[in-house]
Every structure is written in C-alpha cells, then in structure tokens.
Amino acid sequence: MPDPVSNAPELSVSELSGALKRTLEDAFGHVRLRGEISGYRGPHSSGHCYFSIKDQNAKIDAVIWKGVFSRLRFRPEEGLEVVATGRITTFPGKSTYQIVVEALEPAGIGALMALLEERRRKLQEEGLFDAARKRRPPFLPGVIGIVTSPTGAVIRDMIHRLSDRFPRQVLVWPVRVQGEGSAAEIAAGIRGLNAIAAEDPDLPRPDVIIVARGGGSLEDLWSFNEEIVVRAAAESAIPLVSAIGHETDWTLLDLVADIRAPTPSAAAEMVVPVRAELIARVRDRDGRLARGMARLQERWRRDLQNLARALPPPERALEAPRQRLDRAGLRAAGLIRAGLDRRGLALAGLARRLGAQTPEARLARAAERLDGLGRRLPVLPARLMERRRERLAALAERLGRALAQRLALERRDSERRIAGLAALSSRLEGALGARLARLSDRVAARGQLLESLGYRRVLARGYAVVRDEREAILASAGAARPGAAMTIEFADGRLGAVAAGEAPPRPSAARPARPRGGEGGQGSLF
C-alpha cells in the first residue's frame, strides 16, 4: 500500500530555526540567571566575551557583546558565582540556545570578598604592597592634589579642615567615585596629576595627592578595588594618601598608597600641620635658640678670659725666639765663611785647569806628539807589510779549505743526480713500453671493430654496392638514369653494367635493397 500523504506543511531548516528563535525570545525575553562562570578566557579578538554559566545539574552558553562588556562594573572571572541579567535566544548556526548578558553582578557579598581576596593576593605577589615602596609626604606641601567627587560633602570637609589648619593651594581633579566608569576616571585623575610638569607656570604640580571618598558598602567602594586604580597609584611619582570610607572600611588602594587615612578629614590633618601650633613651636624654638646662643656667647667669653689669664707676659714669650735668632745669626756667619773658602778652592782648581789649556801649553803637547810620531814613522811601513802578508796567507789557507769542501760537495751531488737520472731513465723506458703496448692493443681492437662494422662484411653475406660513373653510390633504382654506366661491387670484385629500360617511379621514401629469392640469389635492380 502507498504511504499515507501528510497534510503538515513543509518547513525549511531556516524557517524552523527562525520560528524556534521567536518562540524562545517571546517566552524568555528578560531573565535573571544565577550560576558559576565556566570556560571564561577573556574577551575575543572582536571584543565580545563567550563563556558558560552552570550549576550542579546544567549549563548554558553566554555571550557579552563588546559594548556591554566595556560598561560592566567588574570583569567576569573563572569560577565566580554571578547573577546575569539578559535575554534568552538561539544561535541557528549550531542549533543551540544561549543567554545574551546585559548586566552582570556577583552573587552576594561572599563572591565579592572572594574576588577581592584573589585580586589582593595577585597584586601582593607582584610586590605592589611592599613597605619598601612607601614614601613620606613633605612636611608642608605647597600644592595638594585631591581626586574625589566635586559635589559631595567630602571635598567641602577637606577644604574646610585645610583652611583651619594651614591654608594651602588645592588642585581638585573631579571624578565619579561610584558606578560604571568611575574606576577609569579615578585612575586617569591620579595619572593626570602626575603628568603635570614641574615648570608649568599655569598649572602647579602637586606635592601630595589625596584620593578621597565617603563611607559606603563594599559594592559602593568597589571602584577603589579595581586593578586599574591600584596600578595607577603604584605608578604615581607623587606621594599618595588614601582616604576611602570610614576607619573600618578598607580597599586595595589603602594597601598600595603611601599613607592610609581613616577618613578624608583625617587625611587633610595628616598632610598639613596646624598653622597656629607651628607658629608657636617656631617661636618657642626661636626663643630657645636665642637663649642658647646667649649662653654659648657667655661661655665663650669666660673661656677667652681664662685663656688670656693663662698666657705668659709678651716679653717672656719673646725670650726664646730672640735667643734662637742670635744663634741662627752666628751659624749663618760660619756658613758664609765656609762657603767662601769652598768657592776659593774651586776657583784655584779652575785656574790650574785653565792654565793647562793656554796656546803655549797646547802647542808644547802637540810638538811632543809630533816627535813621537816621527820616531815611529820609519818602521811603520815594514810593520804594515808584514801584517798584510800574514792576513793574505791566512785568507789563502781558508780559501783552499773552502774550495776543497765545495768540490767534495759538488762531486757527491753529481753522483746523486746521475743515480737519480738512471733510475728515472729506467722508469721512463718501462712507462713508454707499457704505454705503447696499451696503444697497440687499442689500435688492434678498433681495427677489428672497423672491420666488423665495414661494408665488405655485408657484401660477403650476398649484398652488392651500385655506383654511377662518378663513383657515387646509388641508394635506389630511381636514382639510375636509363643508359647510364654503372659499377656493381661484389665481395670478390667489380662488374660494369648499363641501366636499361625506363626508370621506375621514385618512392616517397628511399629504402635499401634487400636480397630476394631468384636468379643468382639477388633481386633484379632494373
């Protein structure tokens, strides 16, 4: 039997997916979903975030679009229990459903505390909370920078307290201290005050920065726990005071700041002293300094008087120097006489040496030398000739010995070279004989190869070569003209012949004649 035909309408896959999407979005247009974040890997390269929300029995895919992610008060983290607000929809490409998150918040104070503790431990491992990084603010700053809300009571209380204690120039950087984007504004305020140039004549650079906010819950103070604020405070080159909430409140900014104040008013008291107290202290120290200087001068005066009384009379003090001066005068006279005597002796010696260098003395010495040379001159040539003969005899003897040694060396060298030439001659004769034998073998082998490949071997097998009157080989019957003289070469000799009859038509491709059966065992060529 044929299958019954159903009257249900046919739907395409896209139509069915669209219908399911509309049904699901209409039924769950806006939901709040509580669960634990799973599979979070941070924003995708497109800026969107993809993860899952699960409990002990089920799991649902979740997505946060780029624009919503930038407005979140805190960032998702793996394993954090959250409450997600959004709408349920489907993704037809994978036939799955998911929640498009529009708002995200921790599920209770416990989750926030866990997130805060995890972030504190991470930043502490980086060394941002080390005590070695803390700096003391200046005792009396000229300019105080305050990062806080410009409309709250905090800024009014701080300015009022600064005015009462010690009026200073205040530079306020207005920010939001709660809500979306407040953490980025606080971090920008800290960095902005640090970016003011010290030599800027229009905008003074702060000597200390106060980040202040009134009290509130953990959620209200959460902006000061954001990592961007903590890192901006750690990078600050200006000493920073944290004045967040009341004394019992604490944030991560308190841990990284150089000084933590219990309240904003206390921060104002910590950065400047009380002017009246400072003036009174200065006056007190000025009086103490004046009294101390007076006492010191009086003591110096008494010490000078005591030293003056202890000094001897001036005449007594000059007795010893006078005696030393007299003794020095006596020694100077003796030294002068001794120096004159030494100079006189030196002049007498120089006079004697100068007398020996007069022209008469020098001529007399020259005459004596000439007399001595005249006496030595007659015997000098005979002595020179004798010395030269002795030197020539010695040179002749040395030359004879050297020539004998050289001739012996040449003789041995010639014998060695003759022996080497004989050995080379015998080796050359053997090499030439071997070379000629190899060449003869090669010539014989190539002659045999030429004979085996020559055309006479082919003629011995019953073939013949036909040549025309110019001894050109006729390769085909068409090449012979009727009546032309030809020569036919056999293996045992040649015969003359004349072409008779009409020449057959030339074939398209010449082929060599092959022997066929018939008269004489040779095919007819004509």
C-alpha positions as CSV (number, residue, x, y, z in Angstrom):
1,M,0.0,0.0,0.0
2,P,1.3,3.5,-0.7
3,D,2.3,5.6,2.3
4,P,-0.4,8.0,3.5
5,V,0.3,11.6,2.5
6,S,0.6,14.0,5.4
7,N,-1.1,17.4,5.2
8,A,1.5,19.1,7.6
9,P,3.2,22.0,5.8
10,E,6.8,21.6,4.8
11,L,9.3,23.9,6.5
12,S,12.9,24.7,5.6
13,V,15.6,24.5,8.3
14,S,15.9,28.3,8.3
15,E,12.2,28.7,8.8
16,L,12.1,26.2,11.7
17,S,15.1,27.8,13.3
18,G,13.6,31.3,13.0
19,A,10.3,30.1,14.5
20,L,12.1,28.5,17.4
21,K,14.1,31.7,18.0
22,R,11.0,33.9,18.0
23,T,9.2,31.5,20.4
24,L,12.1,31.3,22.8
25,E,12.7,35.1,22.8
26,D,9.0,35.8,23.3
27,A,8.7,33.4,26.3
28,F,12.1,34.4,27.9
29,G,12.6,38.0,26.8
30,H,14.2,39.1,30.1
31,V,15.6,36.7,32.8
32,R,18.0,36.8,35.8
33,L,20.2,33.8,35.9
34,R,22.3,32.7,38.9
35,G,25.3,30.3,38.4
36,E,29.0,29.9,38.2
37,I,31.2,31.2,35.3
38,S,32.8,28.4,33.4
39,G,35.2,28.4,30.4
40,Y,36.0,32.2,30.6
41,R,39.1,33.0,28.6
42,G,38.8,36.8,28.4
43,P,37.5,39.0,25.5
44,H,37.7,37.6,22.0
45,S,39.7,39.5,19.4
46,S,36.4,41.1,18.3
47,G,35.9,42.4,21.9
48,H,33.0,40.0,22.7
49,C,33.1,37.5,25.5
50,Y,32.0,33.9,25.3
51,F,31.7,31.6,28.3
52,S,29.1,29.4,30.1
53,I,27.1,29.7,33.3
54,K,26.5,26.4,35.1
55,D,25.2,24.9,38.4
56,Q,25.4,21.4,39.7
57,N,22.9,20.0,37.1
58,A,23.0,22.1,33.9
59,K,25.0,24.6,31.8
60,I,24.0,27.3,29.4
61,D,26.2,29.3,26.9
62,A,26.5,33.0,27.5
63,V,27.8,35.9,25.4
64,I,28.5,39.5,26.4
65,W,28.8,41.9,23.5
66,K,31.7,44.4,23.2
67,G,29.6,47.5,24.1
68,V,28.1,45.9,27.2
69,F,31.4,44.4,28.4
70,S,33.0,47.9,28.4
71,R,30.2,49.2,30.8
72,L,30.4,46.3,33.3
73,R,31.2,47.3,36.9
74,F,33.6,44.4,37.3
75,R,35.0,41.8,35.0
76,P,34.0,38.2,34.9
77,E,36.4,35.6,36.3
78,E,36.6,31.8,36.1
79,G,34.7,30.1,38.9
80,L,32.9,33.2,40.2
81,E,29.3,32.9,41.2
82,V,27.3,35.7,39.5
83,V,23.8,36.8,38.7
84,A,23.4,37.5,35.0
85,T,20.6,39.6,33.6
86,G,19.8,39.2,29.9
87,R,17.6,37.6,27.3
88,I,17.4,34.0,26.0
89,T,18.0,33.5,22.3
90,T,19.2,30.8,19.9
91,F,22.1,30.5,17.6
92,P,20.8,28.8,14.4
93,G,24.3,28.1,13.2
94,K,24.8,25.5,15.9
95,S,21.2,24.7,16.9
96,T,21.9,25.9,20.5
97,Y,20.4,28.4,22.8
98,Q,22.3,31.0,24.9
99,I,21.8,34.0,27.1
100,V,22.9,37.4,25.9
101,V,24.1,39.1,29.1
102,E,23.2,42.7,29.6
103,A,24.2,43.1,33.2
104,L,26.4,41.1,35.5
105,E,26.9,41.2,39.2
106,P,28.4,38.9,41.9
107,A,26.0,36.6,43.6
108,G,26.2,38.1,47.2
109,I,28.9,39.7,49.3
110,G,30.8,36.4,49.7
111,A,31.6,36.3,46.0
112,L,32.8,39.9,46.1
113,M,35.0,39.1,49.1
114,A,36.4,36.1,47.3
115,L,37.2,38.1,44.2
116,L,38.7,40.9,46.4
117,E,41.0,38.4,48.2
118,E,42.1,36.8,44.9
119,R,43.0,40.2,43.5
120,R,44.8,41.2,46.7
121,R,46.9,38.1,46.6
122,K,47.8,38.5,42.9
123,L,48.9,42.2,43.4
124,Q,50.8,41.3,46.6
125,E,52.8,38.7,44.7
126,E,53.8,41.4,42.2
127,G,55.2,43.4,45.2
128,L,52.8,46.4,44.9
129,F,52.1,46.4,48.6
130,D,55.7,46.2,49.8
131,A,56.6,48.5,52.7
132,A,59.9,49.4,50.9
133,R,57.8,51.3,48.2
134,K,56.2,53.6,50.8
135,R,57.3,57.3,50.8
136,R,56.7,60.1,53.3
137,P,54.9,63.1,52.0
138,P,56.5,66.5,52.5
139,F,56.1,68.2,55.9
140,L,54.4,71.3,54.5
141,P,53.3,70.7,50.8
142,G,52.8,73.8,48.7
143,V,50.1,72.3,46.5
144,I,47.7,69.5,47.4
145,G,46.0,67.5,44.7
146,I,42.7,65.8,45.6
147,V,41.0,63.2,43.4
148,T,37.3,63.0,44.5
149,S,33.8,63.9,43.6
150,P,33.3,67.7,43.3
151,T,29.7,67.7,44.6
152,G,30.0,65.6,47.8
153,A,30.5,66.7,51.3
154,V,34.0,65.1,51.3
155,I,35.6,67.9,49.3
156,R,34.0,70.6,51.4
157,D,35.1,69.0,54.7
158,M,38.7,68.5,53.5
159,I,39.0,72.1,52.2
160,H,37.4,73.4,55.4
161,R,39.9,71.4,57.5
162,L,42.8,72.5,55.4
163,S,41.8,76.1,55.8
164,D,41.5,75.8,59.6
165,R,44.9,74.0,60.0
166,F,47.2,75.6,57.3
167,P,45.7,77.2,54.1
168,R,47.4,75.6,51.1
169,Q,46.7,75.7,47.4
170,V,44.3,72.9,46.5
171,L,44.0,71.3,43.0
172,V,40.9,69.2,42.6
173,W,40.5,66.6,39.9
174,P,36.8,65.8,39.7
175,V,35.8,62.2,39.2
176,R,32.9,59.9,39.8
177,V,33.6,57.7,42.9
178,Q,30.8,55.1,42.2
179,G,29.2,53.5,39.3
180,E,30.2,52.5,35.8
181,G,33.4,54.1,34.5
182,S,34.3,55.5,37.9
183,A,37.4,53.3,38.3
184,A,38.8,54.6,34.9
185,E,38.2,58.2,35.9
186,I,40.0,57.7,39.3
187,A,43.0,56.1,37.6
188,A,43.0,58.9,35.0
189,G,42.9,61.5,37.8
190,I,46.0,60.0,39.5
191,R,47.9,59.8,36.3
192,G,46.8,63.3,35.2
193,L,48.1,64.9,38.4
194,N,51.4,63.1,37.9
195,A,51.6,64.3,34.3
196,I,51.6,68.0,35.3
197,A,55.1,69.4,34.5
198,A,57.0,70.9,37.4
199,E,57.9,74.0,35.3
200,D,54.4,74.7,34.1
201,P,53.6,78.3,35.1
202,D,49.8,78.0,34.6
203,L,49.2,74.8,36.5
204,P,51.1,73.9,39.7
205,R,52.3,70.4,40.2
206,P,51.0,68.8,43.5
207,D,53.4,67.8,46.2
208,V,51.0,65.2,47.6
209,I,47.8,63.5,46.2
210,I,44.8,62.6,48.3
211,V,42.2,60.1,46.9
212,A,39.1,60.5,49.0
213,R,35.5,59.2,49.2
214,G,32.9,59.0,51.9
215,G,31.7,55.7,53.6
216,G,29.6,53.1,51.9
217,S,29.1,49.4,51.4
218,L,31.6,47.0,49.7
219,E,29.8,47.5,46.4
220,D,29.9,51.3,46.7
221,L,33.6,51.2,47.4
222,W,34.3,48.6,44.7
223,S,35.8,51.2,42.2
224,F,38.8,51.6,44.6
225,N,39.4,47.8,44.4
226,E,39.7,47.8,40.6
227,E,43.1,46.8,39.3
228,I,43.4,49.9,37.1
229,V,43.2,52.2,40.1
230,V,45.7,50.1,42.2
231,R,48.2,50.1,39.4
232,A,47.8,53.9,38.7
233,A,48.5,54.5,42.4
234,A,51.6,52.2,42.3
235,E,52.9,54.1,39.3
236,S,52.4,57.5,41.0
237,A,55.7,59.5,41.4
238,I,54.0,61.8,43.9
239,P,53.3,60.5,47.4
240,L,49.7,59.4,47.6
241,V,47.3,59.3,50.6
242,S,44.3,57.0,50.6
243,A,41.2,58.3,52.4
244,I,38.4,55.9,51.5
245,G,35.3,55.5,53.7
246,H,35.3,55.3,57.4
247,E,38.0,53.8,59.7
248,T,36.6,50.3,59.4
249,D,36.4,50.3,55.6
250,W,39.4,49.2,53.6
251,T,40.2,48.8,49.9
252,L,43.1,47.7,47.8
253,L,44.0,51.3,47.3
254,D,44.7,51.6,51.1
255,L,47.3,48.8,50.7
256,V,49.2,50.4,47.8
257,A,49.0,54.0,49.0
258,D,52.0,55.6,50.8
259,I,49.7,56.6,53.7
260,R,46.2,55.4,54.7
261,A,44.0,57.9,56.4
262,P,40.9,56.6,58.4
263,T,38.7,59.3,57.0
264,P,39.0,62.1,54.4
265,S,39.1,64.8,57.2
266,A,41.9,62.8,58.9
267,A,43.8,62.8,55.5
268,A,43.6,66.6,55.5
269,E,45.0,66.7,59.0
270,M,47.8,64.3,58.1
271,V,49.2,66.3,55.1
272,V,49.5,69.7,56.8
273,P,50.3,70.8,60.3
274,V,48.3,73.3,62.4
275,R,49.5,76.8,61.5
276,A,49.0,78.3,64.9
277,E,50.8,75.3,66.6
278,L,53.6,75.5,64.0
279,I,54.0,79.3,64.6
280,A,54.0,78.7,68.4
281,R,56.5,75.9,68.0
282,V,58.7,78.1,65.8
283,R,58.6,81.0,68.2
284,D,59.4,78.7,71.1
285,R,62.3,77.2,69.2
286,D,63.4,80.7,68.2
287,G,63.5,81.8,71.9
288,R,65.3,78.6,72.9
289,L,67.8,79.3,70.1
290,A,68.3,82.9,71.2
291,R,68.8,81.8,74.8
292,G,71.2,79.1,73.7
293,M,73.2,81.5,71.6
294,A,73.4,83.9,74.6
295,R,74.6,81.2,76.9
296,L,77.1,80.0,74.3
297,Q,78.5,83.5,73.8
298,E,78.8,84.0,77.6
299,R,80.7,80.7,77.9
300,W,83.0,81.6,75.0
301,R,83.7,85.0,76.8
302,R,84.6,83.2,80.0
303,D,86.8,80.7,78.2
304,L,88.6,83.5,76.4
305,Q,89.2,85.3,79.7
306,N,90.6,82.1,81.3
307,L,92.9,81.5,78.3
308,A,94.1,85.1,78.5
309,R,94.9,84.7,82.2
310,A,96.8,81.5,81.4
311,L,99.0,83.2,78.8
312,P,102.6,84.4,79.9
313,P,103.7,88.1,79.5
314,P,104.7,89.1,76.0
315,E,108.4,89.8,77.0
316,R,108.7,86.2,78.3
317,A,107.2,84.8,75.2
318,L,109.8,86.6,73.1
319,E,112.9,85.4,75.1
320,A,113.3,82.0,73.4
321,P,112.7,83.3,69.9
322,R,115.3,86.1,70.4
323,Q,117.9,83.5,71.6
324,R,117.1,81.3,68.6
325,L,117.6,84.3,66.3
326,D,121.0,85.1,67.8
327,R,122.2,81.5,67.4
328,A,121.0,81.4,63.9
329,G,123.0,84.6,63.1
330,L,126.2,83.0,64.5
331,R,125.6,79.9,62.4
332,A,124.9,82.0,59.3
333,A,128.3,83.8,59.6
334,G,130.2,80.5,59.9
335,L,128.3,79.1,57.0
336,I,129.1,82.2,54.9
337,R,132.9,81.9,55.7
338,A,132.9,78.1,54.9
339,G,131.1,78.8,51.6
340,L,133.6,81.5,50.6
341,D,136.5,79.1,51.4
342,R,134.9,76.4,49.2
343,R,134.4,78.9,46.4
344,G,138.1,80.0,46.7
345,L,139.4,76.4,46.4
346,A,137.1,75.7,43.4
347,L,138.4,78.9,41.7
348,A,142.1,77.8,42.3
349,G,141.4,74.4,40.7
350,L,139.7,76.1,37.7
351,A,142.7,78.4,37.3
352,R,145.1,75.5,37.1
353,R,142.9,73.7,34.5
354,L,142.6,76.9,32.5
355,G,146.4,77.4,32.6
356,A,146.9,73.9,31.1
357,Q,144.7,75.0,28.2
358,T,146.7,78.0,27.1
359,P,148.0,78.1,23.5
360,E,151.6,77.7,24.6
361,A,150.8,74.6,26.7
362,R,148.7,73.1,23.9
363,L,151.5,73.8,21.3
364,A,154.1,72.1,23.5
365,R,151.9,69.0,23.9
366,A,151.4,68.9,20.1
367,A,155.1,69.2,19.5
368,E,155.8,66.2,21.8
369,R,153.2,64.1,19.9
370,L,154.8,65.0,16.6
371,D,158.2,64.0,17.8
372,G,156.9,60.6,18.9
373,L,155.1,60.1,15.5
374,G,158.3,61.0,13.7
375,R,160.2,58.3,15.5
376,R,157.6,55.7,14.8
377,L,157.2,56.6,11.1
378,P,160.4,54.8,9.6
379,V,159.4,51.3,11.0
380,L,155.6,51.7,10.2
381,P,155.6,50.5,6.5
382,A,157.6,47.3,7.3
383,R,155.1,46.5,10.1
384,L,152.1,47.2,7.8
385,M,153.5,45.0,5.0
386,E,154.2,42.1,7.5
387,R,150.7,42.3,8.9
388,R,149.2,42.3,5.4
389,R,151.3,39.2,4.3
390,E,150.1,37.3,7.4
391,R,146.5,38.2,6.6
392,L,146.9,37.1,3.0
393,A,148.4,33.8,4.0
394,A,145.6,33.1,6.4
395,L,143.0,34.1,3.7
396,A,144.7,31.8,1.1
397,E,144.6,28.9,3.6
398,R,140.9,29.4,4.4
399,L,140.1,29.8,0.7
400,G,141.9,26.5,-0.2
401,R,140.0,24.6,2.5
402,A,136.7,26.1,1.4
403,L,137.3,25.2,-2.3
404,A,138.2,21.6,-1.3
405,Q,135.0,21.3,0.7
406,R,133.0,22.8,-2.2
407,L,134.5,20.4,-4.8
408,A,133.7,17.4,-2.5
409,L,130.1,18.6,-2.1
410,E,129.7,19.1,-5.8
411,R,131.1,15.6,-6.5
412,R,128.7,13.9,-4.1
413,D,125.8,16.0,-5.5
414,S,126.7,15.0,-9.1
415,E,126.9,11.3,-8.2
416,R,123.5,11.5,-6.5
417,R,122.0,13.3,-9.6
418,I,123.5,10.7,-12.0
419,A,122.0,7.9,-10.0
420,G,118.6,9.7,-10.0
421,L,118.7,10.2,-13.8
422,A,119.5,6.5,-14.3
423,A,116.5,5.5,-12.1
424,L,114.3,8.0,-14.0
425,S,115.5,6.6,-17.4
426,S,114.7,3.0,-16.4
427,R,111.3,4.1,-15.2
428,L,110.6,6.2,-18.3
429,E,111.5,3.2,-20.6
430,G,109.2,0.9,-18.7
431,A,106.4,3.5,-18.8
432,L,106.8,4.1,-22.5
433,G,106.8,0.4,-23.3
434,A,103.6,-0.1,-21.2
435,R,102.1,3.0,-22.9
436,L,102.9,1.7,-26.5
437,A,101.6,-1.8,-25.6
438,R,98.3,-0.2,-24.4
439,L,98.0,1.9,-27.6
440,S,98.8,-1.1,-29.8
441,D,96.0,-3.0,-28.1
442,R,93.6,-0.2,-28.6
443,V,94.5,0.2,-32.3
444,A,94.1,-3.5,-32.9
445,A,90.7,-3.5,-31.1
446,R,89.5,-0.6,-33.1
447,G,90.7,-2.2,-36.3
448,Q,88.7,-5.3,-35.5
449,L,85.7,-3.1,-34.7
450,L,86.1,-1.2,-38.0
451,E,86.4,-4.5,-40.0
452,S,83.3,-5.9,-38.3
453,L,81.4,-2.8,-39.0
454,G,82.7,-2.2,-42.6
455,Y,80.5,-2.7,-45.6
456,R,82.7,-5.6,-47.0
457,R,81.4,-7.9,-44.3
458,V,77.9,-7.0,-45.6
459,L,79.0,-7.8,-49.2
460,A,80.3,-11.2,-48.1
461,R,76.7,-12.0,-47.0
462,G,75.4,-11.6,-50.6
463,Y,74.9,-7.9,-50.9
464,A,76.3,-5.6,-53.6
465,V,77.1,-1.8,-53.9
466,V,76.0,0.0,-57.1
467,R,77.9,3.2,-58.1
468,D,77.4,5.5,-61.0
469,E,80.1,6.8,-63.4
470,R,81.2,9.3,-60.7
471,E,81.6,6.5,-58.1
472,A,78.6,7.9,-56.2
473,I,76.6,5.1,-54.5
474,L,73.0,4.7,-55.9
475,A,70.7,4.1,-53.0
476,S,67.6,3.4,-55.1
477,A,66.5,2.3,-58.6
478,G,65.0,5.7,-59.2
479,A,68.5,7.3,-58.9
480,A,69.8,5.4,-62.1
481,R,69.2,7.1,-65.5
482,P,68.4,4.7,-68.4
483,G,71.5,4.1,-70.4
484,A,73.9,5.3,-67.7
485,A,77.0,3.4,-67.0
486,M,77.3,1.8,-63.5
487,T,79.7,-0.3,-61.5
488,I,78.5,-3.2,-59.3
489,E,80.8,-4.1,-56.5
490,F,80.6,-7.7,-55.0
491,A,82.6,-9.2,-52.2
492,D,85.1,-10.8,-54.7
493,G,85.3,-8.0,-57.3
494,R,83.5,-5.4,-59.5
495,L,81.4,-5.7,-62.7
496,G,80.5,-3.0,-65.2
497,A,76.8,-2.5,-66.2
498,V,74.5,-0.3,-68.1
499,A,71.0,0.8,-66.9
500,A,68.3,-0.5,-69.4
501,G,64.6,0.2,-69.6
502,E,62.6,3.0,-68.0
503,A,63.3,4.1,-64.5
504,P,60.6,3.2,-62.1
505,P,58.8,6.0,-60.3
506,R,60.6,7.2,-57.2
507,P,59.1,6.1,-53.9
508,S,58.2,8.6,-51.3
509,A,61.0,7.3,-49.0
510,A,64.1,5.5,-50.3
511,R,64.6,2.1,-48.8
512,P,67.7,0.0,-49.1
513,A,67.5,-3.1,-51.4
514,R,67.1,-6.4,-49.6
515,P,68.1,-9.7,-51.1
516,R,65.2,-11.8,-52.5
517,G,64.9,-15.3,-53.8
518,G,65.5,-15.6,-57.5
519,E,68.2,-16.0,-60.1
520,G,71.7,-15.7,-58.6
521,G,70.2,-15.1,-55.1
522,Q,70.0,-11.3,-56.0
523,G,66.9,-9.3,-56.7
524,S,66.7,-7.5,-60.0
525,L,67.8,-3.9,-59.9
526,F,66.4,-2.9,-63.4
